[in-house]
Amino acid sequence: MSNTDFVLAIEDLTVSFDGFKAVDALTLYVDKNELRVVIGPNGAGKTTVLDLICGKTKSTSGSIKFKNKELTKLSEHEIVRTGVGRKFQTPSIYENLSVYQNLEVSYPKGRNVWGSLTFKRTDAVLEQVHKIAKDIMLEDHLEMEAALLSHGQKQWLEIGMLLMQEPELLMLDEPVAGMSAKERDQTADLLNRICENRSVLVIEHDMEFVKKIAHKVTVLHQGKILAEGTMEQVQADERVIEVYLGH
């Protein structure tokens, strides 16, 4: 497989903050429709990798190609337009709007600053809202004010808001932090469903959750890849046990 076939091809990526290499010559390839989980101790560079992909942080050197298009020179806004969606750790939903309205305002087509809340509810928007609401298990809560949702439901709504834009790469930073056991299981099902037609990159600490979703696990340590493979392979790796799973 040539590196042109990957949805995401990161090569020799480095970022230094005051001489400290937060990400150090990292090379990582993600396939089409792959659900990749990145694990590793705090300070391993996990969130920094997502920041680099979405353009929040600029790399010192190296390449990030999404569907063969170089991202390192693009602005955050331009990167979103190429089809990359990112969910941060704290949900950024519109608390005072209904679930329906939150999804509706996330619909990307033919929208400008002035029209974002006033554009016509076309059939396409309506259809997309209902499809996504079903995916994120909120179809019975469309009229509910988002502030009244549970913590887990708010996280799902935010994933739904990203799905409205039909990204081909979706990145999630610790999506199940603070969720109940039942919500974690439902989130695993949700992620397994949404990677059927897009690639998903997840940073997570909850190993039980990782087992339920990961096609492949990448272990980061000090900005470098320590190990990569299935959850079983990674869990059996002596170095991984030593630096991460051991404590």
Backbone hydrogen bonds in HBPLUS format (Angstrom, degrees):
<---DONOR---> <-ACCEPTOR-->    atom                        ^
c    i                          cat <-CA-CA->   ^        H-A-AA   ^      H-
h    n   atom  resd res      DA  || num        DHA   H-A  angle D-A-AA Bond
n    s   type  num  typ     dist DA aas  dist angle  dist       angle   num
A0005-ASP N   A0002-SER O   2.99 MM   3  5.82 170.5  2.00 126.8 129.8     1
A0007-VAL N   A0030-VAL O   3.01 MM  23  5.94 135.1  2.22 150.3 163.9     2
A0067-LYS N   A0007-VAL O   2.67 MM  60  4.76 155.9  1.72 136.3 144.6     3
A0008-LEU N   A0030-VAL O   3.25 MM  22  5.06 170.5  2.26 140.7 142.9     4
A0030-VAL N   A0008-LEU O   2.87 MM  22  5.06 163.2  1.90 148.4 152.3     5
A0009-ALA N   A0065-LYS O   2.79 MM  56  5.05 162.5  1.82 151.7 157.1     6
A0065-LYS N   A0009-ALA O   2.86 MM  56  5.05 170.2  1.87 139.8 143.2     7
A0010-ILE N   A0028-LEU O   2.77 MM  18  4.96 175.0  1.78 161.7 160.9     8
A0028-LEU N   A0010-ILE O   2.79 MM  18  4.96 148.8  1.89 130.6 140.1     9
A0011-GLU N   A0063-SER O   2.87 MM  52  5.18 163.7  1.90 145.9 151.2    10
A0063-SER N   A0011-GLU O   2.96 MM  52  5.18 165.1  1.98 150.2 155.2    11
A0013-LEU N   A0026-LEU O   2.85 MM  13  4.76 164.4  1.87 137.2 132.2    12
A0026-LEU N   A0013-LEU O   2.83 MM  13  4.76 162.3  1.86 134.1 130.0    13
A0014-THR N   A0061-SER O   2.92 MM  47  5.27 165.1  1.94 147.8 144.9    14
A0060-THR N   A0014-THR O   2.77 MM  46  5.61 149.4  1.86 144.7 154.1    15
A0061-SER N   A0014-THR O   3.17 MM  47  5.27 157.7  2.22 141.0 141.7    16
A0015-VAL N   A0023-VAL O   2.91 MM   8  5.26 154.2  1.98 139.2 141.6    17
A0022-ALA N   A0015-VAL O   2.97 MM   7  5.92 130.0  2.23 153.7 168.4    18
A0023-VAL N   A0015-VAL O   3.48 MM   8  5.26 166.7  2.50 139.2 141.4    19
A0017-PHE N   A0020-PHE O   2.82 MM   3  5.14 159.7  1.86 147.9 147.6    20
A0020-PHE N   A0017-PHE O   2.94 MM   3  5.14 162.5  1.97 117.5 119.9    21
A0024-ASP N   A0223-GLY O   2.84 MM 199  5.00 171.7  1.84 121.4 124.3    22
A0034-GLU N   A0031-ASP O   3.37 MM   3  5.28 146.9  2.49 123.6 116.9    23
A0200-VAL N   A0034-GLU O   2.84 MM 166  6.27 164.3  1.87 156.5 160.8    24
A0215-HIS N   A0035-LEU O   2.88 MM 180  5.41 173.6  1.88 162.2 162.6    25
A0036-ARG N   A0200-VAL O   2.84 MM 164  6.22 153.9  1.91 172.8 170.4    26
A0202-VAL N   A0036-ARG O   2.84 MM 166  6.22 166.0  1.86 162.5 167.3    27
A0037-VAL N   A0216-LYS O   3.07 MM 179  6.50 166.0  2.09 161.0 165.3    28
A0218-THR N   A0037-VAL O   2.87 MM 181  6.29 162.0  1.90 159.0 164.7    29
A0038-VAL N   A0202-VAL O   2.72 MM 164  6.11 160.7  1.75 161.5 168.1    30
A0204-GLU N   A0038-VAL O   3.38 MM 166  6.65 154.6  2.45 149.8 154.4    31
A0039-ILE N   A0218-THR O   2.90 MM 179  6.28 158.7  1.94 158.1 165.3    32
A0220-LEU N   A0039-ILE O   2.85 MM 181  6.24 168.1  1.86 164.1 162.6    33
A0044-ALA N   A0041-PRO O   3.08 MM   3  5.59 136.3  2.28 143.3 141.0    34
A0223-GLY N   A0044-ALA O   2.79 MM 179  5.30 143.5  1.93 129.3 136.0    35
A0049-VAL N   A0045-GLY O   3.05 MM   4  6.27 145.8  2.17 146.7 154.2    36
A0049-VAL N   A0046-LYS O   3.14 MM   3  5.36 125.3  2.46  99.2 112.1    37
A0050-LEU N   A0046-LYS O   3.42 MM   4  6.91 154.8  2.49 146.4 151.7    38
A0051-ASP N   A0047-THR O   2.88 MM   4  6.21 157.6  1.93 151.6 158.9    39
A0052-LEU N   A0048-THR O   2.85 MM   4  6.11 145.5  1.97 146.7 155.7    40
A0053-ILE N   A0049-VAL O   2.99 MM   4  6.29 158.3  2.03 149.7 155.3    41
A0054-CYS N   A0050-LEU O   2.97 MM   4  6.19 164.3  1.99 155.7 159.2    42
A0056-LYS N   A0051-ASP O   2.83 MM   5  4.89 122.4  2.16 149.7 156.7    43
A0057-THR N   A0051-ASP O   3.10 MM   6  5.28 161.7  2.13 117.4 116.3    44
A0055-GLY N   A0052-LEU O   3.27 MM   3  5.10 151.9  2.36  95.2 103.5    45
A0071-LEU N   A0064-ILE O   2.78 MM   7  5.57 167.4  1.79 173.3 177.5    46
A0066-PHE N   A0069-LYS O   2.91 MM   3  5.15 159.0  1.96 142.6 140.6    47
A0069-LYS N   A0066-PHE O   2.91 MM   3  5.15 159.8  1.95 110.3 117.0    48
A0074-LEU N   A0071-LEU O   2.91 MM   3  5.29 157.1  1.96 116.8 124.4    49
A0079-ILE N   A0075-SER O   2.96 MM   4  6.25 152.6  2.04 153.5 161.7    50
A0080-VAL N   A0076-GLU O   3.04 MM   4  6.37 154.5  2.10 151.3 157.4    51
A0081-ARG N   A0077-HIS O   3.17 MM   4  6.47 156.1  2.23 143.5 149.8    52
A0082-THR N   A0078-GLU O   3.13 MM   4  6.49 131.9  2.37 139.0 151.0    53
A0082-THR N   A0079-ILE O   3.12 MM   3  5.19 133.1  2.35  96.1 108.7    54
A0083-GLY N   A0080-VAL O   2.99 MM   3  5.45 149.4  2.09 110.0 119.3    55
A0168-GLU N   A0083-GLY O   2.79 MM  85  5.31 141.6  1.93 131.4 141.9    56
A0169-LEU N   A0083-GLY O   3.12 MM  86  6.44 148.5  2.23 165.6 164.8    57
A0085-GLY N   A0169-LEU O   2.81 MM  84  6.20 169.0  1.82 166.7 170.5    58
A0171-MET N   A0085-GLY O   2.78 MM  86  6.11 154.8  1.84 148.4 157.0    59
A0087-LYS N   A0171-MET O   2.80 MM  84  6.15 164.0  1.82 167.8 172.9    60
A0097-LEU N   A0094-TYR O   3.07 MM   3  5.56 163.0  2.10 117.6 123.0    61
A0147-ALA N   A0095-GLU O   2.96 MM  52  4.47 135.1  2.17 144.2 130.4    62
A0146-ALA N   A0097-LEU O   2.88 MM  49  6.03 174.8  1.88 153.8 153.5    63
A0102-ASN N   A0098-SER O   2.92 MM   4  6.20 158.1  1.97 153.0 159.1    64
A0099-VAL N   A0144-MET O   2.90 MM  45  5.93 135.8  2.10 155.3 166.1    65
A0103-LEU N   A0099-VAL O   3.09 MM   4  6.39 158.0  2.14 153.0 157.9    66
A0100-TYR N   A0142-LEU O   2.85 MM  42  4.74 158.9  1.89 144.0 137.1    67
A0104-GLU N   A0100-TYR O   2.83 MM   4  6.06 159.5  1.87 151.2 158.2    68
A0105-VAL N   A0101-GLN O   2.92 MM   4  6.05 168.0  1.93 155.5 156.3    69
A0106-SER N   A0103-LEU O   3.09 MM   3  5.24 141.8  2.24 100.6 112.1    70
A0107-TYR N   A0104-GLU O   3.10 MM   3  5.48 163.7  2.12 112.3 117.5    71
A0115-GLY N   A0112-ASN O   3.07 MM   3  5.18 118.2  2.47  97.3 113.2    72
A0116-SER N   A0112-ASN O   3.09 MM   4  5.86 121.6  2.45 157.6 166.1    73
A0118-THR N   A0115-GLY O   3.12 MM   3  5.07 138.6  2.30  99.5 111.7    74
A0119-PHE N   A0115-GLY O   3.06 MM   4  5.35 134.6  2.27 156.9 149.2    75
A0122-THR N   A0120-LYS O   2.93 MM   2  5.60 122.8  2.27 109.9  93.4    76
A0126-LEU N   A0122-THR O   3.05 MM   4  6.33 170.3  2.06 157.0 159.4    77
A0127-GLU N   A0123-ASP O   2.84 MM   4  5.96 164.1  1.87 153.5 157.6    78
A0128-GLN N   A0124-ALA O   3.01 MM   4  6.14 161.4  2.05 144.0 149.2    79
A0129-VAL N   A0125-VAL O   2.84 MM   4  6.09 163.3  1.87 158.3 162.8    80
A0130-HIS N   A0126-LEU O   3.07 MM   4  6.32 166.1  2.08 151.2 154.3    81
A0131-LYS N   A0127-GLU O   2.96 MM   4  6.13 156.0  2.02 148.2 155.4    82
A0132-ILE N   A0128-GLN O   2.92 MM   4  6.07 169.3  1.93 155.7 158.3    83
A0133-ALA N   A0129-VAL O   2.84 MM   4  5.92 161.2  1.88 150.4 156.6    84
A0134-LYS N   A0130-HIS O   3.12 MM   4  6.18 151.0  2.21 138.6 145.1    85
A0135-ASP N   A0131-LYS O   3.13 MM   4  6.43 159.3  2.17 143.5 149.2    86
A0136-ILE N   A0132-ILE O   2.90 MM   4  6.21 155.5  1.96 157.5 163.4    87
A0138-LEU N   A0133-ALA O   2.81 MM   5  5.02 159.7  1.85 158.2 156.9    88
A0137-MET N   A0134-LYS O   3.12 MM   3  5.08 162.9  2.15 107.2 110.2    89
A0141-HIS N   A0138-LEU O   2.92 MM   3  5.12 160.8  1.96 111.7 117.4    90
A0144-MET N   A0141-HIS O   2.94 MM   3  5.20 151.4  2.02 110.8 120.2    91
A0148-LEU N   A0145-GLU O   2.96 MM   3  5.76 156.3  2.02 123.8 130.1    92
A0149-LEU N   A0146-ALA O   3.13 MM   3  5.50 165.6  2.15 113.7 118.2    93
A0154-LYS N   A0150-SER O   2.95 MM   4  6.24 151.1  2.04 153.8 161.6    94
A0155-GLN N   A0151-HIS O   3.16 MM   4  6.51 150.9  2.24 145.4 153.0    95
A0156-TRP N   A0152-GLY O   2.98 MM   4  6.35 152.9  2.05 147.8 155.7    96
A0157-LEU N   A0153-GLN O   2.83 MM   4  6.08 153.8  1.90 146.1 153.6    97
A0158-GLU N   A0154-LYS O   3.02 MM   4  6.30 154.5  2.08 143.9 150.1    98
A0159-ILE N   A0155-GLN O   3.06 MM   4  6.39 152.8  2.13 144.6 152.1    99
A0160-GLY N   A0156-TRP O   2.80 MM   4  6.09 154.9  1.86 148.9 156.8   100
A0161-MET N   A0157-LEU O   2.81 MM   4  6.16 146.3  1.92 148.2 157.6   101
A0162-LEU N   A0158-GLU O   3.15 MM   4  6.47 147.1  2.26 141.8 149.4   102
A0162-LEU N   A0159-ILE O   3.13 MM   3  5.19 122.2  2.48  95.5 109.6   103
A0163-LEU N   A0159-ILE O   2.86 MM   4  6.20 153.5  1.93 147.6 156.1   104
A0164-MET N   A0160-GLY O   2.92 MM   4  6.17 137.8  2.10 146.3 156.6   105
A0165-GLN N   A0162-LEU O   3.00 MM   3  5.58 149.4  2.10 111.6 120.2   106
A0166-GLU N   A0163-LEU O   2.83 MM   3  4.96 161.5  1.86 111.7 116.4   107
A0199-SER N   A0168-GLU O   2.97 MM  31  6.09 167.3  1.98 149.1 145.3   108
A0170-LEU N   A0199-SER O   2.91 MM  29  6.36 157.4  1.97 151.8 158.6   109
A0201-LEU N   A0170-LEU O   2.82 MM  31  6.21 162.1  1.85 158.6 164.0   110
A0172-LEU N   A0201-LEU O   2.87 MM  29  6.33 158.1  1.92 157.1 164.1   111
A0203-ILE N   A0172-LEU O   2.88 MM  31  6.34 158.1  1.93 163.2 170.0   112
A0174-GLU N   A0203-ILE O   2.71 MM  29  5.35 146.6  1.82 138.6 148.5   113
A0177-ALA N   A0174-GLU O   3.38 MM   3  5.72 171.2  2.39 114.4 117.0   114
A0179-MET N   A0176-VAL O   3.05 MM   3  5.39 160.6  2.09 136.5 133.9   115
A0184-ARG N   A0180-SER O   2.89 MM   4  6.19 150.4  1.98 152.0 161.0   116
A0185-ASP N   A0181-ALA O   3.09 MM   4  6.40 157.2  2.14 147.2 152.1   117
A0186-GLN N   A0182-LYS O   2.99 MM   4  6.29 156.8  2.04 148.3 155.1   118
A0187-THR N   A0183-GLU O   2.82 MM   4  6.00 147.4  1.93 143.8 152.9   119
A0188-ALA N   A0184-ARG O   2.94 MM   4  6.24 149.5  2.04 145.9 154.0   120
A0189-ASP N   A0185-ASP O   3.10 MM   4  6.45 157.1  2.15 146.4 151.7   121
A0190-LEU N   A0186-GLN O   2.91 MM   4  6.16 155.1  1.97 142.9 150.3   122
A0191-LEU N   A0187-THR O   2.87 MM   4  6.13 164.4  1.90 154.7 157.2   123
A0192-ASN N   A0188-ALA O   2.96 MM   4  6.15 156.3  2.02 148.0 155.0   124
A0193-ARG N   A0189-ASP O   2.97 MM   4  6.22 141.1  2.12 143.5 153.9   125
A0193-ARG N   A0190-LEU O   3.12 MM   3  5.16 124.5  2.44  93.8 108.1   126
A0194-ILE N   A0190-LEU O   2.93 MM   4  6.27 162.6  1.96 154.7 159.0   127
A0195-CYS N   A0191-LEU O   3.16 MM   4  6.23 138.1  2.34 144.7 152.4   128
A0196-GLU N   A0193-ARG O   3.13 MM   3  5.71 159.6  2.17 117.2 120.7   129
A0209-PHE N   A0206-ASP O   3.09 MM   3  5.38 120.3  2.46 103.0 117.1   130
A0210-VAL N   A0206-ASP O   2.96 MM   4  6.30 155.0  2.03 149.5 157.6   131
A0211-LYS N   A0207-MET O   3.00 MM   4  6.22 157.1  2.06 148.5 152.8   132
A0212-LYS N   A0209-PHE O   2.99 MM   3  5.25 128.4  2.26 101.8 115.4   133
A0213-ILE N   A0210-VAL O   3.12 MM   3  5.41 143.3  2.26 104.4 114.7   134
A0214-ALA N   A0210-VAL O   2.90 MM   4  5.60 174.5  1.91 162.7 164.0   135
A0217-VAL N   A0229-GLY O   2.64 MM  12  5.43 174.9  1.64 165.3 166.3   136
A0229-GLY N   A0217-VAL O   2.98 MM  12  5.43 152.5  2.05 146.4 155.2   137
A0219-VAL N   A0227-ALA O   2.81 MM   8  5.18 177.1  1.81 158.4 157.5   138
A0226-LEU N   A0219-VAL O   2.72 MM   7  5.46 164.4  1.74 159.4 164.3   139
A0221-HIS N   A0224-LYS O   2.86 MM   3  5.43 157.0  1.91 155.7 163.5   140
A0224-LYS N   A0221-HIS O   3.06 MM   3  5.43 163.5  2.09 114.7 120.0   141
A0234-VAL N   A0230-THR O   2.98 MM   4  6.21 166.9  2.00 158.7 162.1   142
A0235-GLN N   A0231-MET O   2.86 MM   4  5.98 158.0  1.91 149.9 156.2   143
A0236-ALA N   A0232-GLU O   3.16 MM   4  6.28 137.9  2.34 140.7 150.6   144
A0237-ASP N   A0234-VAL O   3.19 MM   3  5.18 154.5  2.26 100.4 108.2   145
A0240-VAL N   A0237-ASP O   3.06 MM   3  5.35 118.5  2.45 104.1 119.1   146
A0241-ILE N   A0237-ASP O   3.02 MM   4  6.33 160.7  2.05 158.9 164.9   147
A0242-GLU N   A0238-GLU O   2.95 MM   4  6.17 157.1  2.01 147.8 154.3   148
A0243-VAL N   A0239-ARG O   2.96 MM   4  6.24 170.3  1.97 154.5 155.3   149
A0244-TYR N   A0240-VAL O   2.83 MM   4  5.52 148.2  1.93 146.6 154.7   150
A0245-LEU N   A0240-VAL O   3.06 MM   5  6.27 153.9  2.13 136.0 142.2   151
A0246-GLY N   A0241-ILE O   2.57 MM   5  4.71 127.3  1.84 136.6 140.2   152
